[in-house]
Every structure is written in C-alpha cells, then in structure tokens.
Amino acid sequence: MIDLTWKLFSQTGDIETYLLYKELESEQGHTNYSMKENEEESPLETNL
C-alpha cells in the first residue's frame, strides 16, 4: 500500500497523497518496532 501511495504521489505531486504516504510510513515504522519488541519478549512464538 505504501509503495502505491508513493507512486501516485510521484506521478501527481498531490500534497494530500504525500501526507497519506508519510502517515502510512509512520505507522509502518511503529508496527515494525512493536513487532521487534514482541519477538524479544517471546522468541518461541513464530509463524502464528
């Protein structure tokens, strides 16, 4: 989804699309950080 948003922004230059891209990017970074925390707490729980 984030790649599609960036592609759309690069083609249109629409500021609203860029802001959506940045929001998605921020959420993705937060999700990756949360996932790393969970892996450290319980390394045996994989591929659930």
Buried (B, 14 or more C-beta within 10 A) or exposed (E): EBEEBBEBBEEEEEEEBBEBBEEBEEEEEEEEEEEEEEEEEEEEEEEE
